[in-house]
Amino acid sequence: MNGIAGLKCERLGSTELYVSAAHRFGTDAFLLADFAAPRHKDAVCDLCSGCGIVALIMRERFSPKYIEAVEIDKEAHELLVGTVQKNGLENFRPVCADLRGYKSEGLFDVITCNPPYKRDGAGIKSARTADVNARHEVLCTLADVCKTAAACLNYGGRLCICNRPERLADMMTDMRSAGIEPKRLRLVSKDQGSPPWLALVEGRKGGKPFLTAERGFFMYDADGSPSEELRSVYISELD
């Protein structure tokens, strides 16, 4: 834990969380947590958790009964361990593990994942290993995420993931191949004149085929100011 000494803390509502140059977070984390919206009685797991931002937002906003956050990168895991200790978080368990071999001690009602967006070999890779692992499917694929989620979800449990719209077909086919039926889709755009930059998909383990396409999420109004919906899920969370 000595490695986090002197690192920056971000304020997330009532929580102070550790971040680093290699392990930060963006708007997609807030959008995914809001989309998942776990209930108070839910046991939740966040895969590819990084510094734990999605799990921490869900705790702050929705207060599920238990949260597990799984991350393979030791530095990111230590950041989250430090956050949990600094804030005295209860019923919140950071796990350092490769999700491809991860087996939960119990089954979950909701699993979230903000996975690497690019296939391995697609696009220019950063010189930093942490950036490569976060952005490219080097350590896990969408299929790996869906397979692990299927093994760790209760029957009827939900998997909520986000990715670029160009990966939408992969998201849905990999879910269905793992026995998780895509049930909800929401696309996020900068404004009403821009194409979507993010796709949010929810699937249910053992669900029947029927997909609901929800209205689009627009981040900014016509005058360029943050939309009311964006303020409700993102800006209001940070001081």
Long-range contacts (C-beta under 8 A, 24 or more apart in sequence): 1-78, 1-81, 1-82, 1-85, 3-75, 3-78, 4-78, 4-79, 4-82, 7-79, 9-86, 10-238, 11-238, 11-239, 12-53, 12-56, 12-57, 12-60, 12-237, 12-238, 13-60, 13-61, 13-237, 14-60, 14-87, 15-56, 15-59, 15-60, 15-83, 15-87, 15-89, 16-83, 16-86, 16-87, 17-51, 17-52, 17-53, 17-56, 17-79, 17-80, 17-83, 18-51, 18-79, 18-80, 18-82, 18-83, 18-86, 19-51, 19-79, 20-51, 20-75, 20-79, 22-75, 22-76, 22-128, 22-130, 22-131, 23-50, 23-51, 23-73, 23-75, 23-76, 23-79, 23-130, 24-51, 25-50, 25-51, 25-53, 27-219, 27-234, 28-114, 28-162, 28-198, 29-53, 29-54, 29-57, 29-114, 30-57, 30-233, 30-234, 30-237, 31-162, 31-188, 31-198, 31-200, 31-217, 31-233, 31-234, 32-112, 32-114, 32-160, 32-161, 32-162, 32-200, 33-57, 33-58, 33-61, 33-62, 33-112, 33-233, 34-61, 34-233, 35-160, 35-162, 35-186, 35-200, 35-202, 36-110, 36-112, 36-158, 36-160, 36-202, 37-62, 38-62, 38-64, 38-109, 38-110, 39-64, 39-109, 40-64, 40-65, 41-65, 41-109, 42-108, 42-109, 42-110, 43-67, 43-68, 43-106, 43-107, 43-108, 43-109, 43-110, 44-68, 44-108, 44-109, 44-110, 44-111, 44-112, 45-69, 45-70, 45-104, 45-108, 45-110, 45-111, 45-112, 45-152, 46-70, 46-111, 46-112, 46-113, 47-99, 47-102, 47-111, 47-112, 47-113, 47-115, 47-145, 47-148, 47-149, 48-99, 48-113, 48-114, 48-115, 48-116, 48-140, 48-145, 49-76, 49-80, 49-94, 50-76, 50-114, 50-134, 51-76, 51-79, 51-80, 51-83, 52-76, 52-79, 52-80, 52-83, 52-84, 52-94, 54-112, 54-114, 55-80, 55-92, 55-112, 56-83, 57-237, 58-112, 59-89, 59-92, 60-237, 61-237, 64-109, 64-110, 65-91, 66-91, 66-92, 66-93, 67-91, 67-92, 67-93, 68-92, 68-93, 68-95, 68-104, 68-108, 69-93, 69-94, 69-95, 70-95, 70-97, 70-99, 70-102, 71-95, 71-96, 71-97, 72-96, 72-97, 72-98, 72-99, 72-133, 72-139, 72-140, 73-130, 73-133, 75-130, 76-130, 98-139, 98-140, 99-140, 99-144, 99-145, 99-148, 100-140, 100-144, 100-148, 102-148, 102-152, 103-151, 103-152, 104-152, 107-152, 107-153, 107-154, 107-157, 108-152, 108-153, 108-154, 108-157, 109-153, 109-154, 109-157, 109-158, 110-157, 110-158, 110-159, 110-160, 111-149, 111-152, 111-153, 111-157, 111-158, 111-159, 111-160, 112-159, 112-160, 112-161, 113-145, 113-149, 113-159, 113-160, 113-161, 114-161, 114-162, 115-140, 115-142, 115-145, 115-161, 115-163, 116-140, 117-163, 117-164, 117-167, 141-174, 142-167, 142-170, 142-171, 142-174, 143-174, 143-177, 143-178, 145-174, 146-174, 146-175, 146-177, 146-178, 146-180, 146-203, 147-178, 149-178, 149-180, 149-205, 150-178, 150-179, 150-180, 150-205, 153-180, 153-205, 154-205, 155-205, 155-206, 156-204, 156-205, 156-206, 156-207, 157-204, 157-205, 158-202, 158-203, 158-204, 158-205, 159-202, 159-203, 159-204, 159-205, 160-200, 160-201, 160-202, 161-200, 161-201, 162-198, 162-199, 162-200, 162-201, 163-198, 163-199, 163-201, 164-197, 164-198, 164-199, 165-195, 165-196, 165-197, 165-198, 165-199, 167-199, 168-199, 168-201, 171-199, 171-201, 172-201, 175-201, 175-203, 176-203, 179-205, 179-206, 180-204, 180-205, 180-207, 181-205, 181-206, 181-207, 181-208, 181-209, 182-211, 183-207, 183-210, 183-211, 183-212, 184-211, 184-212, 184-214, 185-211, 185-212, 185-213, 185-214, 186-213, 186-214, 186-215, 186-216, 186-217, 187-216, 187-217, 188-216, 188-217, 188-219, 189-216, 189-217, 189-218, 189-219, 190-218, 190-219, 190-220, 191-218, 191-219, 191-220, 191-221, 191-222, 192-216, 192-218, 192-222
